Each structure stands twice: as structure tokens, then as C-alpha cells.
Amino acid sequence: MILYIEDPTQLFAHDEKDKNVYLSLPSGGVVCAEPLSSREYSICSVISTDPRDYMLIQPGDRLEVTLKKITK
């Protein structure tokens, strides 16, 4: 497993009010993201065994989430 984080000291920092969101990847990995607004997130860390995940997502990248209304 590869652990790719921006700052290694994050492993030792224990903040009681962890507002980070953990998102599952299709490959089985996990992305830790910090909410910047209601629709934008900043990637904090990527934990995955698939090397392709590290080529697509890096700490510091920003994700914009758009919601779609699903009709039947």
C-alpha cells in the first residue's frame, strides 16, 4: 500500500473536530478531502493500492461536486 499525503506530520495530528470527508474510490482506495464550500473540496490525502489513483488525484487538488436531480 502507498500512503501519499501532503504533510507527513498529519499522521500525528489528532484534531477532535475532524471535518474531513472520506470518499471511496472505485478501485477500493480512499480519498480524504477537506470541504472548502458546499460544493468544493480540497484533497488532503490518497490511500490506495492502485497506482492509477495517484496519477489522477494528488493532495492539493480541488474537486467540484455537482448534484443532478434524478427523475423517474
Secondary structure, 3 states (H helix, E strand, C coil): CEEEECCHHHHCCCCCCCCCEEEECCCCCEEEEEECCCCEEEEEEEEECCHHHHHHCCCCCEEECCCCCCCC
